[in-house]
Amino acid sequence: MLGHDCLSERQQQILWATVHRYVATAEPVGSKVLAAEYDLQVSSATIRNTMGRLEKVGLLYQPHTSAGRIPSDSGYRVYVDHLITPDDGKGEQLRQVYTQQLDWGRYNLEQLLQRAAQILATLSGYIALITLPQTTGHRIQSLHILPISPEQGMLVVVTDAYETQSMRLDLSALMASDRPEDEALDMSGELQILSNFLNQKLRGQSLAALQQLNWQELGEEFRAYTVIIQQILGEVVQRYQTPMVMPIVIRGIAEALRQPEFSEVQQVQTLLYLLEEEQEQLFPLIFKQPEQPAQRSTVRIGAENPLAPLSSCTLISAQYYKGNLPVGSVGLIGPTRMLYENAIALVESTAQYLSDTLNTPS
């Protein structure tokens, strides 16, 4: 595929116009239509030749020999990444609707998210998804290390939300630490001492802060515990970095399935099955953070989606936050022939609204 940097200004203009026209009509686009409808200031023949060049590099294709051209997944990718800007006006309009129609003092959180998802689906015309917030507590309440065999222990972590997680520990490093040969190892007593030490150091610490803790200056009496302490922290961080699969509020299926791209019954059935029965597969895609720090949303187009039912769809998602930690996500699913300027803005605006609301003191 030809990169965006290799496209001339004219090629970019004609790619933009082709995508824009196809999104509006769902009909293959010909050069004469672009010459008549867009101020490209070149002849129909020049537009046709340029479209042919864009087809050769994989950004457009012809569904039929005699038809006009339509964007490929790669063409949409260039369009989204380089040729458009999300419509902030649409985003602000949506935030005003939320402010007017969502009564946070009257309904519980799940009811409000259901209503927000319905508003998002109605205004976008696509399938709206909002995950319920993560219920995992974000600070450590207590830690306990229990022996279960000579070389294995069980770490039990209780958070400030009184959620309990348990994980196995390899104690062989502790057994092999540098000790006098005649010193008998009281495993239960050792682990109780270590538990007390960790509780003193970690109680009240946020889970996100564990990775920044410095254990290089341990007192001499705890020097032998360095390896197992690092193992414990690694286990805790890994466990809590993996988000739990939370229920997903889904609205707008009936309206979105009226799009011509969803005319095949088999495709609709597989998509519905994914949405209704396989949310554990869908959740990691929605909850994933953008790869670029500057991005507020993630856009997966067509074959970029690893799940087969989404191979002809676009999934746009953005996370919402409680403090600095992501607790949920907002998404839209529609055909790749999507009004991206609006859809991206609507997803990002919804995520920002939920973040602002969750972080506003009640």
GIZI-V607722 format. One record per pair of residues at least 12 apart in sequence whose C-alpha atoms are under 10 Angstrom apart, sorted by the first residue. I is the first residue (numbers start at 1). GAP is how many residues later the second one is. D is the distance in Angstrom with one decimal. If there is no record, write none. Layout:
# GIZI-V607722
I_GAP_D + I_GAP_D
This chain:
# GIZI-V607722
1_53_9.5 + 1_54_9.9 + 1_55_8.8 + 1_56_5.2 + 1_57_5.5 + 1_58_7.3 + 1_73_7.4 + 1_74_9.2 + 2_52_8.5 + 2_54_9.2 + 2_55_5.5 + 2_56_7.4 + 2_57_8.0 + 2_72_9.2 + 2_73_9.8 + 2_76_9.6 + 3_54_9.0 + 3_56_9.8 + 3_71_9.6 + 3_75_7.9 + 4_71_9.8 + 4_73_9.7 + 4_74_6.3 + 4_75_9.1 + 4_77_8.9 + 4_78_7.3 + 4_79_9.3 + 5_77_9.6 + 7_47_8.9 + 10_30_8.2 + 10_31_9.8 + 10_32_9.2 + 10_36_9.9 + 10_37_8.9 + 10_40_8.1 + 11_36_8.8 + 11_39_6.4 + 11_40_7.9 + 11_42_8.5 + 11_43_7.4 + 12_38_9.8 + 12_42_9.4 + 12_66_9.0 + 12_67_8.5 + 12_70_9.1 + 12_71_7.4 + 13_25_9.7 + 13_26_9.8 + 13_27_7.4 + 13_70_8.5 + 14_17_9.3 + 14_20_8.0 + 14_21_9.8 + 14_24_9.2 + 14_26_7.6 + 14_33_7.1 + 14_34_9.6 + 14_36_7.5 + 14_37_7.3 + 14_40_9.0 + 15_35_9.0 + 15_36_7.7 + 15_39_7.6 + 15_44_8.0 + 15_45_8.1 + 15_55_9.7 + 15_56_8.2 + 15_60_7.5 + 15_61_9.2 + 15_63_8.9 + 15_64_7.6 + 15_68_8.8 + 16_55_9.7 + 16_59_9.1 + 16_60_9.2 + 16_62_9.2 + 16_63_6.4 + 16_64_9.7 + 16_66_9.8 + 16_67_6.6 + 16_68_8.3 + 17_12_9.3 + 17_17_7.0 + 17_18_9.9 + 17_20_9.1 + 17_21_7.2 + 17_22_9.7 + 17_23_8.8 + 17_62_10.0 + 18_12_8.4 + 18_13_8.9 + 18_15_9.5 + 18_16_7.3 + 18_20_9.8 + 18_33_8.7 + 18_42_8.7 + 18_50_9.8 + 18_51_7.9 + 18_52_7.1 + 18_53_7.3 + 18_57_9.7 + 19_41_9.1 + 19_50_9.6 + 19_51_7.2 + 19_52_6.1 + 19_53_9.5 + 19_56_8.0 + 19_57_7.4 + 19_60_7.6 + 19_318_8.2 + 19_319_9.5 + 19_320_9.5 + 20_51_9.8 + 20_59_9.4 + 20_317_9.3 + 20_318_9.5 + 20_319_8.2 + 20_320_9.7 + 21_12_8.9 + 21_13_8.0 + 21_16_8.9 + 21_17_9.5 + 21_49_9.3 + 22_47_8.8 + 22_48_6.6 + 22_49_7.9 + 22_315_7.3 + 22_316_9.4 + 23_47_9.3 + 23_48_9.4 + 23_312_9.8 + 23_313_8.8 + 23_314_5.1 + 23_315_6.1 + 23_316_6.4 + 23_317_9.2 + 24_313_8.6 + 24_314_8.9 + 24_315_8.1 + 25_312_9.6 + 26_44_8.8 + 26_233_9.2 + 26_234_7.8 + 26_235_8.8 + 26_311_7.5 + 27_40_9.2 + 27_41_8.2 + 27_42_8.7 + 27_43_7.9 + 28_33_9.4 + 28_34_7.7 + 28_35_7.8 + 28_36_9.2 + 28_39_6.4 + 28_40_4.6 + 28_41_5.0 + 28_42_5.3 + 28_43_8.9 + 29_22_9.8 + 29_33_9.3 + 29_38_7.8 + 29_39_4.6 + 29_40_5.1 + 29_41_6.3 + 29_42_9.3 + 30_14_9.0 + 30_17_8.9 + 30_18_7.6 + 30_21_8.8 + 30_37_7.5 + 30_38_4.4 + 30_39_6.4 + 30_40_9.1 + 31_12_8.8 + 31_13_5.4 + 31_14_7.4 + 31_15_8.5 + 31_16_5.5 + 31_17_5.1 + 31_18_8.8 + 31_19_9.2 + 31_20_7.7 + 31_37_7.7 + 31_38_9.0 + 32_12_5.4 + 32_13_8.4 + 32_15_8.2 + 32_16_8.2 + 32_36_9.8 + 33_35_9.6 + 34_13_7.7 + 34_14_9.4 + 35_12_7.4 + 35_13_9.6 + 48_20_9.6 + 48_21_9.9 + 51_17_9.5 + 51_18_7.8 + 51_19_9.9 + 52_17_9.0 + 54_15_9.9 + 54_17_9.5 + 54_21_8.6 + 55_14_8.1 + 55_15_9.2 + 55_16_8.8 + 55_17_8.9 + 55_20_9.3 + 57_17_9.5 + 57_18_9.5 + 58_13_8.8 + 58_14_6.9 + 58_15_8.8 + 58_16_6.8 + 58_17_7.2 + 59_12_6.0 + 59_13_5.4 + 59_14_7.4 + 59_15_5.4 + 59_16_4.0 + 59_17_7.7 + 59_18_8.8 + 59_19_8.2 + 59_20_9.6 + 60_12_5.2 + 60_13_8.7 + 60_14_8.2 + 60_15_6.2 + 60_16_9.1 + 61_14_9.4 + 70_267_9.5 + 71_265_9.2 + 71_266_8.5 + 72_229_9.7 + 72_230_9.0 + 72_264_9.0 + 72_265_9.8 + 73_227_9.6 + 73_228_6.2 + 73_229_6.0 + 73_230_7.3 + 73_231_8.5 + 73_239_8.9 + 73_240_9.8 + 73_241_9.5 + 73_263_7.5 + 73_264_9.6 + 74_227_8.4 + 74_228_9.2 + 74_229_9.6 + 74_230_9.8 + 76_225_7.5 + 76_226_9.3 + 76_238_9.9 + 76_260_7.7 + 76_261_8.4 + 76_262_9.3 + 76_264_9.2 + 77_222_8.8 + 77_223_8.7 + 77_224_7.1 + 77_225_9.7 + 77_227_9.9 + 79_261_9.0 + 80_219_8.4 + 80_221_9.6 + 80_260_7.0 + 80_261_8.2 + 80_264_9.4 + 81_218_9.4 + 84_256_8.2 + 84_257_6.6 + 85_255_8.9 + 85_256_6.2 + 85_257_9.3 + 85_259_9.1 + 85_260_8.9 + 86_253_10.0 + 86_254_7.4 + 86_255_4.3 + 86_256_6.2 + 86_257_7.9 + 86_258_6.0 + 86_259_5.1 + 86_260_8.7 + 86_262_9.3 + 87_253_9.0 + 87_254_5.4 + 87_255_5.6 + 87_256_8.6 + 87_257_8.0 + 87_258_5.6 + 87_259_8.4 + 88_253_8.8 + 88_254_8.3 + 88_256_9.4 + 88_257_6.0 + 88_258_8.4 + 88_260_9.5 + 88_261_8.3 + 89_253_9.0 + 89_256_8.4 + 89_257_9.6 + 90_33_9.4 + 90_34_9.9 + 90_251_8.9 + 90_252_6.4 + 90_253_8.9 + 90_254_9.7 + 90_255_6.6 + 90_256_6.7 + 90_259_8.7 + 91_251_7.8 + 91_252_9.0 + 91_253_8.7 + 91_254_5.1 + 91_255_5.0 + 91_256_8.1 + 91_257_7.5 + 91_258_5.0 + 91_259_7.8 + 91_261_9.8 + 91_262_9.9 + 92_253_8.7 + 92_254_8.6 + 92_257_7.1 + 92_258_9.7 + 92_261_9.9 + 93_30_10.0 + 93_253_9.1 + 93_256_9.3 + 94_22_9.9 + 94_25_8.4 + 94_26_7.9 + 94_29_8.0 + 94_251_9.2 + 94_252_6.9 + 94_253_9.7 + 94_255_7.2 + 94_256_7.6 + 94_259_9.4 + 95_251_8.8 + 95_254_6.6 + 95_255_7.1 + 95_257_8.9 + 95_258_6.6 + 95_259_9.8 + 96_257_9.8 + 97_19_9.4 + 97_22_8.2 + 97_23_9.8 + 98_14_9.8 + 98_17_9.1 + 98_18_7.0 + 98_21_7.9 + 98_22_9.4 + 98_252_8.5 + 98_255_8.1 + 98_256_9.7 + 99_254_8.9 + 99_258_10.0 + 101_14_8.6 + 101_15_8.8 + 101_18_9.2 + 102_13_7.4 + 102_14_7.5 + 102_17_9.9 + 104_253_8.9 + 104_258_9.5 + 105_257_9.1 + 109_23_8.4 + 109_24_9.1 + 109_249_10.0 + 110_20_9.9 + 110_21_9.5 + 110_22_7.0 + 110_23_9.2 + 110_137_9.9 + 110_139_8.3 + 111_138_9.6 + 113_16_9.4 + 113_17_6.9 + 113_18_8.4 + 113_19_7.6 + 113_20_9.9 + 113_135_9.7 + 113_136_7.2 + 113_137_9.7 + 113_217_10.0 + 113_241_9.0 + 114_14_9.8 + 114_15_9.2 + 114_16_8.0 + 114_17_9.9 + 114_18_9.7 + 114_134_9.5 + 114_135_6.0 + 114_136_7.7 + 114_137_7.7 + 115_134_9.5 + 115_136_9.0 + 116_12_9.1 + 116_13_9.6 + 116_14_8.4 + 116_133_9.5 + 116_135_9.3 + 116_234_8.1 + 116_238_9.4 + 117_12_6.3 + 117_13_6.4 + 117_14_9.8 + 117_132_7.0 + 117_133_6.8 + 117_134_5.8 + 117_135_8.2 + 117_213_8.5 + 117_214_9.2 + 117_215_9.6 + 117_233_9.1 + 118_131_9.3 + 118_132_8.1 + 118_133_5.4 + 118_134_6.6 + 119_132_8.8 + 119_133_9.1 + 119_231_10.0 + 120_131_8.4 + 120_132_8.5 + 120_210_9.6 + 120_211_9.4 + 120_212_8.5 + 120_223_9.4 + 120_226_7.2 + 120_227_8.0 + 120_230_7.9 + 121_129_8.9 + 121_130_6.2 + 121_131_5.0 + 121_132_8.4 + 121_134_8.4 + 121_135_8.5 + 121_210_9.9 + 121_211_7.9 + 121_212_9.6 + 121_225_9.8 + 122_129_8.7 + 122_130_6.8 + 122_133_8.2 + 122_134_9.5 + 123_129_9.9 + 123_219_9.4 + 123_220_9.3 + 123_223_8.5 + 124_128_9.2 + 124_132_9.3 + 124_208_8.4 + 124_210_9.5 + 124_214_9.6 + 124_215_8.6 + 124_218_7.4 + 124_219_6.3 + 124_220_9.9 + 124_222_7.5 + 124_223_9.4 + 125_127_7.2 + 125_128_9.2 + 125_129_9.8 + 125_130_6.5 + 125_131_5.9 + 125_132_9.6 + 125_133_9.7 + 125_134_9.3 + 125_207_9.4 + 125_208_9.7 + 125_209_8.3 + 125_213_9.6 + 125_214_9.6 + 125_218_9.2 + 126_125_8.7 + 126_126_6.2 + 126_127_7.4 + 126_128_9.3 + 126_129_7.1 + 126_130_4.9 + 126_131_8.4 + 126_132_9.9 + 126_133_9.3 + 126_205_9.7 + 126_206_6.2 + 126_207_5.9 + 126_208_5.2 + 126_209_8.4 + 126_212_8.8 + 126_213_9.9 + 126_217_8.5 + 127_123_7.0 + 127_124_5.9 + 127_125_4.7 + 127_126_5.3 + 127_127_8.5 + 127_128_8.0 + 127_129_6.0 + 127_130_8.7 + 127_148_9.9 + 127_188_9.5 + 127_204_8.1 + 127_205_5.4 + 127_206_5.0 + 127_207_6.4 + 127_208_10.0 + 128_120_9.8 + 128_121_8.0 + 128_122_5.7 + 128_123_5.3 + 128_124_6.2 + 128_125_8.1 + 128_128_9.5 + 128_187_9.9 + 128_188_9.7 + 128_189_9.9 + 128_202_7.6 + 128_203_5.8 + 128_204_4.7 + 128_205_6.6 + 128_206_9.1 + 128_219_8.9 + 129_119_6.3 + 129_120_5.5 + 129_121_4.7 + 129_122_6.7 + 129_123_9.0 + 129_146_9.5 + 129_154_10.0 + 129_157_8.5 + 129_187_9.9 + 129_188_8.8 + 129_200_8.0 + 129_201_5.7 + 129_202_4.8 + 129_203_6.1 + 129_204_8.0 + 129_218_9.7 + 130_116_9.9 + 130_117_8.7 + 130_118_5.6 + 130_119_5.1 + 130_120_6.8 + 130_121_9.0 + 130_156_8.9 + 130_157_9.9 + 130_187_9.3 + 130_188_9.7 + 130_189_9.5 + 130_190_9.8 + 130_198_7.4 + 130_199_5.7 + 130_200_4.5 + 130_201_6.3 + 130_202_8.9 + 130_217_9.9 + 130_220_9.4 + 130_221_9.1 + 131_114_8.9 + 131_115_6.3 + 131_116_5.9 + 131_117_4.3 + 131_118_6.0 + 131_119_8.7 + 131_152_8.1 + 131_155_8.4 + 131_156_8.4 + 131_188_9.4 + 131_189_9.7 + 131_196_8.7 + 131_197_5.4 + 131_198_5.4 + 131_199_6.7 + 131_200_8.7 + 132_113_9.4 + 132_114_5.9 + 132_115_5.9 + 132_116_6.2 + 132_117_7.3 + 132_195_8.1 + 132_196_6.1 + 132_197_8.0 + 132_198_9.6 + 133_111_9.8 + 133_113_7.3 + 133_114_8.9 + 133_115_9.7 + 133_187_8.7 + 133_188_8.9 + 133_189_9.0 + 133_193_8.7 + 133_194_5.0 + 133_195_4.8 + 133_196_8.1 + 133_225_10.0 + 134_109_7.4 + 134_110_6.9 + 134_111_8.4 + 134_112_6.7 + 134_113_9.7 + 134_188_9.7 + 134_192_8.4 + 134_193_4.9 + 134_194_6.3 + 134_195_9.9 + 135_26_7.7 + 135_28_8.6 + 135_108_9.8 + 135_109_8.5 + 135_111_8.6 + 135_192_8.1 + 135_193_9.9 + 136_23_7.7 + 136_24_8.8 + 136_25_6.7 + 136_26_8.8 + 136_27_6.7 + 136_28_9.4 + 136_104_8.0 + 136_107_8.7 + 136_108_8.2 + 136_191_8.8 + 137_21_8.7 + 137_22_5.2 + 137_23_5.3 + 137_24_4.5 + 137_25_7.3 + 137_26_6.8 + 137_27_9.6 + 137_69_8.9 + 137_70_8.6 + 137_103_9.4 + 138_21_6.8 + 138_22_6.9 + 138_23_7.7 + 138_66_9.1 + 138_67_8.4 + 138_68_5.5 + 138_69_5.5 + 138_70_7.6 + 138_71_9.8 + 138_102_8.9 + 138_187_8.8 + 139_19_8.8 + 139_20_5.6 + 139_21_5.5 + 139_22_8.2 + 139_23_10.0 + 139_63_8.9 + 139_64_7.6 + 139_65_5.4 + 139_66_5.4 + 139_67_4.2 + 139_68_5.6 + 139_69_8.5 + 139_70_9.3 + 139_71_10.0 + 140_17_7.2 + 140_18_6.2 + 140_19_4.5 + 140_20_6.0 + 140_21_9.1 + 140_22_9.3 + 140_23_9.9 + 140_59_8.7 + 140_62_6.7 + 140_63_5.3 + 140_64_5.3 + 140_65_5.8 + 140_66_6.5 + 140_67_6.8 + 140_70_9.9 + 141_16_7.7 + 141_17_5.4 + 141_18_4.7 + 141_19_5.2 + 141_20_8.5 + 141_21_7.8 + 141_22_9.5 + 141_23_9.8 + 141_58_8.2 + 141_61_8.4 + 141_62_5.4 + 141_63_6.1 + 141_64_8.4 + 141_65_9.8 + 142_14_8.2 + 142_15_6.0 + 142_16_5.2 + 142_17_6.9 + 142_18_8.7 + 142_20_9.6 + 142_22_9.6 + 142_53_8.9 + 142_54_9.4 + 142_56_8.7 + 142_57_5.9 + 142_58_9.2 + 142_60_8.0 + 142_61_6.0 + 142_62_8.6 + 143_12_7.1 + 143_13_5.7 + 143_14_4.8 + 143_15_6.5 + 143_16_9.0 + 143_21_9.8 + 143_22_9.9 + 143_23_9.8 + 143_51_9.7 + 143_52_6.3 + 143_53_8.3 + 143_54_9.7 + 143_55_7.1 + 143_56_5.9 + 143_57_9.7 + 143_59_8.4 + 143_60_8.1 + 144_12_5.1 + 144_13_6.7 + 144_14_8.7 + 144_22_9.4 + 144_47_8.4 + 144_48_7.8 + 144_50_8.8 + 144_51_5.4 + 144_52_8.2 + 144_54_8.8 + 144_55_8.3 + 145_12_8.9 + 145_21_9.6 + 145_22_9.7 + 145_23_9.4 + 145_24_8.7 + 145_43_8.9 + 145_45_9.7 + 145_46_5.9 + 145_47_7.0 + 145_48_9.6 + 145_49_7.8 + 145_50_5.9 + 145_51_9.5 + 145_53_9.8 + 145_87_9.7 + 146_22_9.6 + 146_23_9.5 + 146_41_9.2 + 146_42_7.3 + 146_45_6.8 + 146_46_8.0 + 146_49_9.0 + 147_21_9.8 + 147_22_9.2 + 147_24_8.9 + 147_40_7.0 + 147_41_6.4 + 147_42_9.9 + 147_43_9.8 + 147_44_7.5 + 147_45_9.7 + 148_20_9.1 + 148_21_9.6 + 148_40_9.7 + 149_21_9.9 + 149_22_9.0 + 149_38_9.5 + 150_20_9.7 + 150_21_7.7 + 150_22_8.2 + 150_25_8.3 + 150_37_7.7 + 151_18_8.5 + 151_19_6.2 + 151_20_4.7 + 151_21_5.1 + 151_22_8.6 + 151_23_8.5 + 151_24_7.2 + 151_25_10.0 + 151_36_9.5 + 152_16_7.0 + 152_17_5.6 + 152_18_5.0 + 152_19_5.1 + 152_20_7.4 + 153_14_8.5 + 153_15_5.8 + 153_16_5.0 + 153_17_6.6 + 153_18_6.5 + 153_19_9.8 + 153_34_9.7 + 153_35_9.9 + 153_38_8.8 + 154_12_6.7 + 154_13_5.7 + 154_14_4.6 + 154_15_5.8 + 154_16_8.9 + 154_17_9.7 + 155_12_5.3 + 155_13_6.1 + 155_14_6.7 + 155_40_9.2 + 155_77_7.7 + 155_80_9.2 + 155_81_9.1 + 156_12_8.9 + 156_80_9.7 + 157_79_8.0 + 158_45_9.9 + 159_44_9.2 + 159_45_8.9 + 159_46_9.9 + 159_47_9.4 + 159_48_9.0 + 160_43_9.5 + 160_44_8.1 + 160_46_9.6 + 165_71_8.8 + 165_74_8.5 + 165_75_9.2 + 166_69_9.9 + 166_70_9.3 + 166_73_9.5 + 167_65_9.2 + 167_68_7.5 + 167_69_8.4 + 167_72_8.7 + 168_64_9.4 + 168_67_8.8 + 169_59_8.2 + 169_62_7.7 + 169_63_7.3 + 169_66_8.5 + 170_58_7.9 + 170_61_8.4 + 170_62_9.5 + 171_16_9.6 + 171_20_9.9 + 171_56_9.6 + 171_57_7.1 + 171_60_9.7 + 172_56_9.1 + 173_51_9.0 + 173_52_8.6 + 173_53_9.5 + 173_54_6.9 + 173_55_6.9 + 174_13_9.4 + 174_16_9.4 + 174_17_9.9 + 174_50_7.1 + 174_51_6.6 + 174_52_9.0 + 174_53_7.7 + 174_54_6.7 + 174_55_9.9 + 175_12_8.8 + 175_49_9.8 + 176_48_9.4 + 177_46_9.6 + 177_47_6.0 + 177_48_8.2 + 177_49_9.9 + 177_50_9.4 + 178_45_9.9 + 178_46_7.2 + 179_45_8.9 + 190_35_9.8 + 193_29_9.6 + 194_28_8.2 + 194_31_7.9 + 194_34_9.7 + 194_35_8.7 + 197_25_8.8 + 198_31_8.4 + 198_34_9.8 + 201_12_9.9 + 207_26_9.5 + 207_29_8.0 + 207_30_6.8 + 207_33_7.4 + 207_34_8.8 + 207_118_10.0 + 208_29_7.6 + 208_32_8.7 + 208_33_8.4 + 208_116_9.2 + 208_117_8.0 + 209_28_9.2 + 210_23_6.8 + 210_24_8.7 + 210_26_8.5 + 210_27_6.9 + 211_19_9.8 + 211_22_7.6 + 211_23_8.1 + 211_25_9.8 + 211_26_7.2 + 213_20_9.3 + 214_16_10.0 + 215_14_8.4 + 215_15_8.2 + 242_42_9.5 + 243_40_9.3 + 243_41_8.3 + 243_44_8.2 + 243_45_9.7 + 243_83_9.4 + 243_84_8.5 + 243_85_9.4 + 244_36_9.4 + 244_39_9.1 + 244_40_9.4 + 244_83_9.9 + 245_34_8.1 + 245_35_6.1 + 245_36_9.1 + 245_37_9.4 + 245_38_6.3 + 245_39_7.9 + 245_42_9.4 + 246_33_8.8 + 246_34_8.4 + 246_37_7.7 + 246_81_9.9 + 246_82_8.5 + 247_32_7.7 + 247_33_8.9 + 247_36_8.6 + 248_27_8.8 + 248_28_9.4 + 248_31_7.3 + 248_32_9.6 + 248_34_9.3 + 248_35_7.8 + 248_38_9.7 + 248_80_9.5 + 248_81_9.1 + 248_82_9.4 + 248_83_10.0 + 249_26_9.9 + 249_81_9.5 + 250_25_7.9 + 250_26_8.9 + 250_81_9.4 + 250_82_9.5 + 251_81_9.8 + 252_80_9.7 + 252_81_9.7 + 253_18_9.9 + 253_19_8.5 + 253_22_9.4 + 253_80_9.3 + 253_81_9.6 + 256_77_8.6 + 256_78_6.8 + 256_79_8.6 + 257_14_10.0 + 257_15_10.0 + 257_77_8.6 + 257_78_9.3 + 259_75_8.6 + 259_76_7.7 + 259_78_9.5 + 260_75_9.0 + 261_51_8.2 + 261_52_9.0 + 261_73_9.2 + 261_74_6.5 + 261_75_8.8 + 261_76_8.5 + 262_50_9.3 + 262_51_9.7 + 262_72_9.5 + 262_73_8.0 + 266_43_9.7 + 267_41_9.6 + 267_42_6.9 + 267_43_9.2 + 267_44_9.9 + 267_45_9.2 + 268_41_8.4 + 269_40_8.9 + 270_38_8.4 + 270_39_5.6 + 270_40_9.0 + 271_36_9.8 + 271_37_8.8 + 271_38_5.0 + 271_39_7.1 + 271_40_10.0 + 271_42_9.7 + 272_37_8.7 + 273_36_8.8 + 274_33_8.9 + 274_34_9.5 + 274_35_7.1 + 274_36_9.0 + 275_34_9.6 + 281_25_9.9 + 281_26_8.1 + 282_24_9.8 + 282_25_8.1 + 282_28_9.8 + 283_45_10.0 + 283_46_9.0 + 285_13_9.3 + 285_15_9.1 + 285_20_8.3 + 285_21_8.8 + 285_22_9.3 + 285_30_8.6 + 285_31_9.6 + 285_32_8.2 + 285_44_9.8 + 285_46_9.6 + 286_12_8.6 + 286_29_8.0 + 286_30_7.9 + 286_31_5.6 + 286_32_7.5 + 286_33_8.2 + 286_42_8.9 + 286_43_6.2 + 286_44_7.2 + 286_45_6.4 + 286_46_9.3 + 287_30_7.5 + 287_31_7.6 + 287_32_6.6 + 287_33_9.5 + 287_39_8.6 + 287_40_8.8 + 287_41_6.8 + 287_42_5.5 + 287_43_8.3 + 287_44_9.1 + 288_29_8.2 + 288_30_8.2 + 288_31_8.0 + 288_38_9.8 + 288_40_10.0 + 288_41_8.6 + 289_28_8.7 + 289_29_7.4 + 289_30_7.1 + 289_37_8.8 + 289_40_9.4 + 290_27_8.8 + 290_28_7.9 + 290_29_9.0 + 295_23_9.3 + 295_53_9.9 + 296_21_8.8 + 296_22_6.3 + 296_23_8.0 + 296_24_9.9 + 296_48_9.3 + 296_49_9.8 + 296_51_9.4 + 296_52_6.5 + 296_53_9.7 + 296_55_9.1 + 296_56_9.3 + 297_19_6.9 + 297_20_5.5 + 297_21_4.4 + 297_22_7.5 + 297_32_9.9 + 297_33_9.4 + 297_34_9.2 + 297_47_7.3 + 297_48_9.2 + 297_50_7.7 + 297_51_6.4 + 297_54_9.2 + 298_17_8.0 + 298_18_5.6 + 298_19_5.3 + 298_20_6.3 + 298_21_9.3 + 298_33_9.3 + 298_46_8.8 + 298_49_9.8 + 298_50_9.7 + 299_15_7.0 + 299_16_5.9 + 299_17_4.5 + 299_18_6.7 + 299_19_9.1 + 299_32_9.6 + 299_33_9.6 + 299_41_9.3 + 299_45_8.1 + 300_13_8.4 + 300_14_5.6 + 300_15_5.2 + 300_16_6.4 + 300_17_8.7 + 300_33_9.7 + 300_36_9.3 + 301_12_6.4 + 301_13_4.5 + 301_14_6.6 + 301_15_8.5 + 301_33_9.9 + 301_34_8.9 + 301_35_6.3 + 301_36_9.7 + 301_37_9.9 + 302_12_5.7 + 302_13_8.4 + 302_33_8.3 + 302_34_6.3 + 302_35_10.0 + 310_23_8.4 + 310_24_9.0 + 310_25_8.9 + 310_26_9.7 + 311_24_9.5 + 311_25_9.2 + 312_22_8.8 + 312_23_6.4 + 312_24_6.4 + 312_25_9.4 + 313_20_6.6 + 313_21_5.5 + 313_22_4.3 + 313_23_4.9 + 313_24_8.3 + 313_25_8.9 + 314_18_7.9 + 314_19_5.7 + 314_20_5.5 + 314_21_5.7 + 314_22_4.9 + 314_23_8.3 + 314_24_7.6 + 314_26_9.5 + 315_16_6.8 + 315_17_5.7 + 315_18_4.7 + 315_19_6.9 + 315_20_8.7 + 315_21_8.7 + 315_28_10.0 + 315_29_10.0 + 316_14_8.3 + 316_15_5.4 + 316_16_5.3 + 316_17_6.7 + 316_18_8.9 + 316_24_9.1 + 316_27_7.7 + 316_28_6.7 + 316_30_9.9 + 316_31_7.2 + 316_32_9.2 + 317_12_6.7 + 317_13_5.5 + 317_14_4.1 + 317_15_6.6 + 317_16_8.9 + 317_26_9.9 + 317_27_8.3 + 317_30_6.5 + 317_31_7.9 + 317_34_8.9 + 318_12_5.4 + 318_13_6.5 + 318_14_9.5 + 318_26_9.0 + 318_29_6.4 + 318_30_6.0 + 318_31_9.2 + 318_32_8.6 + 318_33_6.1 + 318_34_8.9 + 319_12_8.8 + 319_28_9.2 + 319_29_8.3 + 319_31_9.4 + 319_32_6.0 + 319_33_8.4 + 319_35_9.3 + 319_36_8.6 + 320_28_9.0 + 320_30_8.4 + 320_31_4.8 + 320_32_6.4 + 320_33_8.3 + 320_34_6.1 + 320_35_5.0 + 320_36_8.7 + 320_38_8.9 + 321_30_8.1 + 321_31_8.3 + 321_32_10.0 + 321_33_7.7 + 321_34_4.9 + 321_35_8.3 + 321_36_9.7 + 321_37_7.6 + 321_38_8.1 + 322_32_9.1 + 322_33_6.3 + 322_34_8.6 + 322_35_9.3 + 322_36_6.1 + 322_37_6.0 + 322_38_9.8 + 323_32_8.2 + 323_33_9.5 + 323_35_8.5 + 323_36_6.5 + 324_31_9.8 + 324_35_9.9 + 326_29_9.0 + 327_28_9.2 + 328_23_8.7 + 328_26_9.2 + 328_27_9.3 + 329_18_9.3 + 329_19_10.0 + 329_21_9.4 + 329_22_7.0 + 329_25_9.5 + 330_16_9.6 + 330_17_6.2 + 330_18_8.0 + 330_19_9.6 + 330_20_7.0 + 330_21_6.0 + 330_22_9.8 + 330_24_9.3 + 331_12_9.4 + 331_13_9.4 + 331_15_9.4 + 331_16_6.2 + 331_17_9.1 + 331_19_9.2 + 331_20_9.0 + 332_12_8.7 + 332_14_9.0 + 332_15_7.0
